[in-house]
Amino acid sequence: MILVVLIAVPFIGGILAWGFGRLHHLAARWISLVAMLIDLALSLLLWIQHPGVSITGGQWISRIDLAWIPQWGISFELAADGLSLLMIVLSALLGVVSVMISWEPVKENVSFYHLNLCWVMAGIFGVFVALDLFLFYLFWELMLIPMYFLIAVWGHENRRAAAIKFLLFTQAGGLLMLVAILALVMVHGASTGVYTFDYFKLLGGSYSGRLEMALMLGFFVAFAVKLPAFPVHTWLPDAHTQAPTAGSVILAGLLLKTGAYGFLRFVVPLFPHAALRFAPIAVILGVIGIIYGAILAFAQTDLKRLVAYTSISHLGFVLLGVFAWNTLALQGVVIQMIAHGLSTGALFILVGSIQDRLHTRDMRSMGGFWQQAPRMGGSMMFFALASLGLPGLAGFVGEFLIFLGAFRAYPVLTIIATVGVVFATVYALWMVFRTFQGAPSSEKRLADLDLREMAVLGALGAALIWIGFFPQSVLNTASPALQGLQTEAGLNIASGQTPAPELRQLPAGKGESEDLAAQGAPAVSTPHSHIRPTEVRA
């Protein structure tokens, strides 16, 4: 029941924080912090117990499946593999961080603020573990309403317009995904006689080419909006700029990762043939996002908007890696998702601290603050370097693995994508220089980071250094899940690449689990093992 507890704790914690917080605002803060700490402790315990292959010898670490609405084929099905577990740990860590950085800045409607903060975290936990598609959609929508209130109520000068734009974009994508889910269930039921929302039963379905492409695009657009990918990214800069600091941390660190997670978990495994045909277009969109986001980041004078555009650039690498769909690229995607959540979340914390002190985000009114706030300046430099992929930090590992994997599939596009790394160096150092170096541009004084802020940033920095030097601790956890996803898809999208051993055509009469066990890989189902290597090349 640990997966149920992970969702229930922040959900109940939000209700308690709202109730007791109306008596005293400190009660809301402490209840939210305790709820997030409980989830962090549970997720770390689960990770320590299962750092690699799960107790079942397969890819699933924990799973629960309870009947919910059986007449409609809907069940309360939660499951966690290594990929889900890593996202849960990241979510719990950033949940604790979000409560801590809200301790002083949030002074109005504190109880309602923490209700929304806890509930958006409950929705995020649910998205990462739900494997009934109806339940997944419920959690997907649960994230949106609390985030809307966080932006609209506690945001900055144009918060309402930004919140409405965020809601319209994400709701439109979500409704398109709902249509695709219902169509998938109806088509599957018409062909098999079984109407179900169960992820495992929907794997391996056989559809006509146009139908599969239409279903895949319904999921793809919803996840592309949330990632966000070019050209459906326009809501992100406004939402980030107007959101409170904790809202920006959750947006950058977690909500955007639900889009990347959706590509990995649903788009390619459920619709492998359509994903194969669509892969070149997806990769082109990813490369455009890398270059476009970096150029626009450099053009900004609003410090928070600059960091927002870097997310579009960095998550373009995720889209590139997902649709390269080989082991190296997928490993890089997992590392990049975590590294981006840590580094960009830290940058938003720093930008929020600067705005709280100076009451401006305009870099033209900044400069020369290093002598006044050396700890803040050093932290900004460290996380800017982490964001651009400095060797020795997590971002370098993620981008390097994505480039290695994507080059095998799309060499020309990968070479073009590397230009984004050069642009990242320019805008990251430009941001630090404009803010902390040069001659002072105003008479304003910038107070340095306090102990609470240093503790939060220190934890995020330590995680980036650890993954940078010991990435295998993350890759060992993710490996069974990534092998399972590749096997579920039953193909390798890399054009012309020889399929990995676990994806080869199995001899007649030999079981998939037996064949994989002989290779030392975890036993997983292979719904698409009929796809031959020649078909993949075609």
Secondary structure, 3 states (H helix, E strand, C coil): CHHHHHHHHHHHHHHHHHHHHCCCHHHHHHHHHHHHHHHHHHHHHHHHHCCCCCCCCCCEEEEEEEEEEHHHCEEEEEEEEHHHHHHHHHHHHHHHHHHHHCCCCCCCCHHHHHHHHHHHHHHHHHHHHECEHHHHHHHHHHHHHHHHHHHHHHCCCCHHHHHHHHHHHHHHHHHHHHHHHHHHHHHHHHHHCCCCCEHHHHCCCCCCHHHHHHHHHHHHHHHHHHCCCCCCCCHHHHHHHHCCHHHHHHHHHHHHHHHHHHHHHHHHHHCHHHHHHHHHHHHHHHHHHHHHHHHHHHCCCEHHHHHHHHHHHHHHHHHHHHHHCCHHHHHHHHHHHHHHHHHHHHHHHHHHHHHHHHCCCEHHHCCCCCCCCHHHHHHHHHHHHHHHCCCCCHHHHHHHHHHHHHHHHCHHHHHHHCHHHHHHHHHHHHHHHHHHCCCCCCCCCCCCCCHHHHHHHHHHHHHHHHHHHCCHHHHHHHHHHHHHHHHHHCCCCCCCCCCCHHHCCCCCCCCHHHHHHHCCCCCCCCCCCCCCHHHHHC
